[in-house]
Amino acid sequence: MRTNRIRTTALAATALVTALSLTACGGGNEGTKSAGPAPAAASNPAASGTDGKAESTRPQTPETTAPPTGAPAENASTPARGKHAGGNGNETAHSGTEKAAPASATARTACTTANTEVTVTKVSRPINHLLLTLKNTGSGLCDAYYAPRLGFDGAQSVFPILEDSKPQAVVTLAPGEEAYAGIGLTGEPGQGTLHKSKNLSVHFAKRNGSTYDTPAKLKLPAETYWDDNGFVTYWQSDRATALTF
């Protein structure tokens, strides 16, 4: 009887120790589980699918790349062109156009048959004089250099130039403006042989003093006589000055 009681007591003690051991092991597993996967899931935004802090650091996609209404499509995606970095191609081209001056405002050349019209008329005073009128018919400025080189038909040499008539500055003509040269047909009466002519050639001078090859060819007034003592003045800016010599 005593032996059975001792055996029963031993079995009960063994069962108690086993239960305590199982309880201790179960408590350890629960502690590991509570400290395990939860933090890892929170640190992985792709797995969680939440709008976490990590997701906000990704590059933002622009809402639209379309250009403003009426603007060229290339402005939205094409890099800036031209000298000014940061400006678009249209702005560069526009600024270049503003700086460029119109050709008609800057063009300047010698007066020639290509950009002028020349006429010759007879005047009542002074006597034995003709008047040459030079009109700028071009689109830019032209300079009337020196004096016109005259050739009467039948003449063997260029008509004399009156050096005393040289102006202080070259006469410059804007489009539509005129210059003048006086022609004294004869010298003192009886000092030269008279020649009758119907045609007159007018050569224009270059800046260096030489002449252009192509002359203006004019019809002279009826009954025009000249001699070798006559003269032609330099180009003048007004009619009165051209006829004072």
Sequence and secondary structure as in RCSB ss.txt:
>XXXX:A:sequence
MRTNRIRTTALAATALVTALSLTACGGGNEGTKSAGPAPAAASNPAASGTDGKAESTRPQTPETTAPPTGAPAEN
ASTPARGKHAGGNGNETAHSGTEKAAPASATARTACTTANTEVTVTKVSRPINHLLLTLKNTGSGLCDAYYAPRL
GFDGAQSVFPILEDSKPQAVVTLAPGEEAYAGIGLTGEPGQGTLHKSKNLSVHFAKRNGSTYDTPAKLKLPAETY
WDDNGFVTYWQSDRATALTF
>XXXX:A:secstr
 HHHHHHHHHHHHHHHHHHHHHHHHHHHHHHHHHTSHHHHHHT HHHH S  HHHHTS    S     TTS GGG
GTS   SSSTTS HHHHHHHHHHHS  HHHH EEE  TTTEEEEEEE SSSTTEEEEEEEE SSSEEEE S  EE
EETT SS   B GGG  SS EEE TT EEEEEEE  SSTTSS  EEEEEEEEE B TTS B S  EEEEEEEEEE
E TT EE   BSSHHHHT  
